[in-house]
């Protein structure tokens, strides 16, 4: 069900997906390709179980891998970025964790997983801790967690874009309102401005009036800007 929800989003945008897995051993890729028509949106998957495969297949940085360890925020993100880049997809998901029953430490106990999701130029990384379950249940939980985070990242990404579009429309409307307000204010200062420009003679008196008008225009513009910023 979670895979289908993400697939509907991919199809709507006509985007494709790539996956990089470690501890789940291809379970995430299998879940997606269980859906009929997967070739339309599923591009490629990697099972990079060893550190060497993460380096050679996904271009994970060796220093980062050594300093942070394979099960880390940084490596999860580099795995997802490497998959996205290598497959040429708009979306990628990575999983790296400790499924057990061995391999856990005090800082990273069995059931710890990091999931990274890249969507276009945005990304999300989340850590999950699922206790000391058995290996099969942990792999299953990690896969579900990855799908949930992918949907979360998708909705956050496109929700942000939608909000930016709304803000841009509001800003454009505000700009139009400012221009109207300024025009009305200037008209109220001198309702016969056009007639005055045709009849007035150029001279010292005109220069004084013109200067006052410019100063008043500046003051009004500042007032409007201040009001908008507030």
N, C-alpha and C positions, 0 to 999 in steps of 0.2 A: 504493500500500500504506500509506504514512504517512497520507494523507488518510483512508483507510478506518479506520485505527486510531483517529484522533481522532473520526471520525463515530460509531463504536461507543460511545465515551465520552459523546458528546453525547446520543445516543439513550437511553442507559441513564439519564441524569439528566433527560432531556426538556428540554434546554437548547438555545438557538439561538446562532448564530455570525454575527458581522459582520467585515468585512475592510477595511483601509485600506492601499492600496499606492501607492508612488511609482515607483521604478525598475523594478519587475517588470511594470508596465503591465497588471495584471489577470490575470497568470498564476496567482497563488495562488487567486483567485476561480474561475478556470476549472478548476483542478485539483479544487476541492471540488465544483463543479457538474457535473463529469463523472460523478459518482456518482448513480445513479438514486435518486429520492426526495429530492433535495437541498432541495426546497421545504419539507420537514418541519423542517429544522434550519438551513438557510442563509437568513439574513434579507436582508442587503444588503452591497454592496461599493462602495468608492470608489476611483477611480484619480485621486489628487490629485498630478499631476505637477508643477505649478507651485507656487511658494510662495503665490501668491494663493489658489489652490484649497485649500491646507492651512488658510489663515486663514478662508476663507469657509465651507467645507464641514465642517471638523473642529474649528473653533474653536481652532486652535493659536495660542499666544500670540505676537504679533508681536515683542516684545522678545526672547523666547527664541529665536525663529527668526533674528533678526538677530545675537544674541550667540553662539549655539552653532552655527548653520548647520543646513540641512535634514537633513544626515546626522549625527545626533547622538543620544545617549541620551535627552535631554530631549524632542526633537521626536518621536522614535519613540513614546515613552510618551504624549505628548499626542495623537498621531494615534490610537493604540489607544483611549485614554480617550474621545476625541471620537466615534469610530465606535460604541463601546459605548453611549454616552449617546444619540447620535442615533438609532440603530437599536433601542434598548431591549432589547439582547441581554444574556445573562449572560456571554458569552465574545466577545473580539475579538482580532484579530491585526493588527499593522501591520508594514510593511517600508519602510525608506528606506535607499538606498545608492547606490553609484557603479558602474554596470554597464560603463562604458567605451564606446568606447576612449578617450574624452576625459573631462575633468572631475576627474581625480585630482590630489591634492596630496601634499606630503611627509607631512603628518599623516594624510591620508585618501587612500591610494592606490586605484587602480582595484581593484575586488573587495572593497571595504569595505562592510559592511552592518550596520544595526542593526535588530533585531527586537524588538518589544514584544508581550507577551501579557497581557491582562487577563482574570482569571477571578473572577467575583463581585467581592469587594472586594480581592482580591489581584492582584499584577502581577509580571511578570518581564521584564527587558530584557537582551538579550545582543548583543554585538558579534561579528561574524564577519569574517575576512579570507581571501579566496580567491585571492590572487595576481593576476597580470595576465592572466587568461583572456579569451577573446573575449566579446563582449556577450551572445550567446545562452547560452553556458555559464554565465556569471555569473548571469544571470536564473534559470536553472534551479537553480543551486546555492543562490541566495538563497531560492527557494521551498521547496526541501527543508529548508534550515536553519530556516525559519520553522515548518514543520510539526513538525520535531524539537523545537524550543523550546516549541511549543504543548503537545505531549504531555508534555514535561518539567514545564512549569508546572502542567498538570492533575494529574499524578501527585503532584507536590510539594504542591499545594493540598489535595487530598483525603487524601493521606497524613498531612498535618499535622492535619487534622480528625479522622481516625481515631485518631491518637495522642492527641489531646486527649480523645477519648471514652474511650480506654483509661485514660488518667491519671485521668479523673474517676471511673471505676469503681474504680480502685485507691484513690483518695482516700476514696471512700465506704466501701469495705471497711475501710480503715484507721480511719476514724472509728467505724465499728461496733465494730471490734476494741478501740479505745481505751475506748469506753463499757463494753464487757464487762469489760475489764481493770480499769477503775476500780471497777466494781460488785463484782467479785470481791475486789479489794483492800480495799474498805470492809467487805465482808462478813467477810473474814478478821480485820479489826480488831475487829469486834463482830458475831459470827454471830447473836446474838439481838437485833439492833438494834430490830426491830419490837416484840418483847416488852418490851424495856427502855423503849421510848417509852411503852408502855401503862402500865407499872408505876411508873416513876420519878416522884417528886414534884418539882414546880417549886420551885426554890430556888437558893441559892448553889452548892451542890454540882453540881446539874444544869447550871448555867451554865458552870462550869469544864469539865465533861466535854464539853459542846457546843462550847466554844471549841477544845478540843484536837482534836475531830473535824473541825472546819472547817479548822484549820491543817493537819492531816494530809491532808485532801482536796485542799487547794491544793497541797501539796508533791507529792502523787502526780500531780496534773494537770500540773504543770510538768515532772516527770520524763517523763511520756508524751509531751508536746509536744516536748521536747528530743530524745527518741529518734526521733520521726518526722522532725523537721527534719534530723537527722544522716543 
